[in-house]
Amino acid sequence: MSSEQFMNEAISPWLKENGPDSDIVMSTRIRLARNFEQSPFPLIADEETLEGVLYFMEKEFSHRSYLQYKDLEFVRMSELNSLEKQVLVEKHLISPHLADKSRYGAALISQNEQVSIMVNEEDHIRAQLYFPGFQLEEALDQAFQIDDWLEEKINYAFNEDRGYLTCCPTNVGTGLRASVMMHLPALALTRKINRMIPAINQLGLVVRGIYGEGSEALGNIFQISNQVTLGRAEEDIIEDLKGVVEKLIEHERYARRLIMEQSGIELEDRVFRSYGILQHSRIIESKETAKCLSDVQLGIDLGFITNISKSILNELVVLTQPAFLQQYAKKTLTPNERDIFRASLIRERFSLEEKEED
């Protein structure tokens, strides 16, 4: 396996699988923050310490496999150009913060791209595991197993009173960040999501856009995650998040039924207008693309559109991002050139999908 796979394939293999409640929940992620015992954290560590962490992680874990996560590829940020790093960000394989730490950052990525262990990000280790659909308990169980596997080789920074020690105070304790990516078009259309977000925040959870902190909820895709880990057990954090996500699923399904009952023809018209734009436009910006993809995905979920698989839309969410477009084109594109190339790629992918149906 080569790191080129991560750059050239828009959709991660695990995303092609169906998961529970996948009509609303796109993915579940568990991330564990850990640090080496008696080593300065990355934000204050000197070059020798950071290079030592890189050397250790590459030596001990590169091209190793654990459970079904095969052949972990060690990808150094210093060996990638800015475009390649942004592609990994767009695929959620690394964080924007790691992409900025070009010299001493790295990631161990499994062949199916379901596991990504970031090295020398904000902490020495940030191990993240993805599952399709709504699978918090399953993801947590396997994240624990991966954590135990890493700990066979690493002595973690741990305090009996405070738990795992991390750079950011909000991660001290369990070091756990659990998040669920949700497609909530009906709640967005009825504007109910605007009233729900403040209530969710009051429960110690946070609502962000598709790329986490500071990002916009493009295409009605929202990321719901826990905010604090200190003084709370992992199972309690998961239980609280699970309860909120279940309520959001319930409200989204109710809102979809309500729109169908009250404005069914208008909704169907919106879906097929967006479908037509994606099929025929010659130039399209990323925001309009995200809006149209959201409408079409809702149309698939409601049975309006039957000849397009959901996996193609998951692919297009990544394929139409600025960095991936340029990686696919194999050259730097101006914003206008990206909009033209984006429209061309979308037309091509829909055409291929329709031919497969024939």
Disulfide bonds with the S-S distance in Angstrom:
none
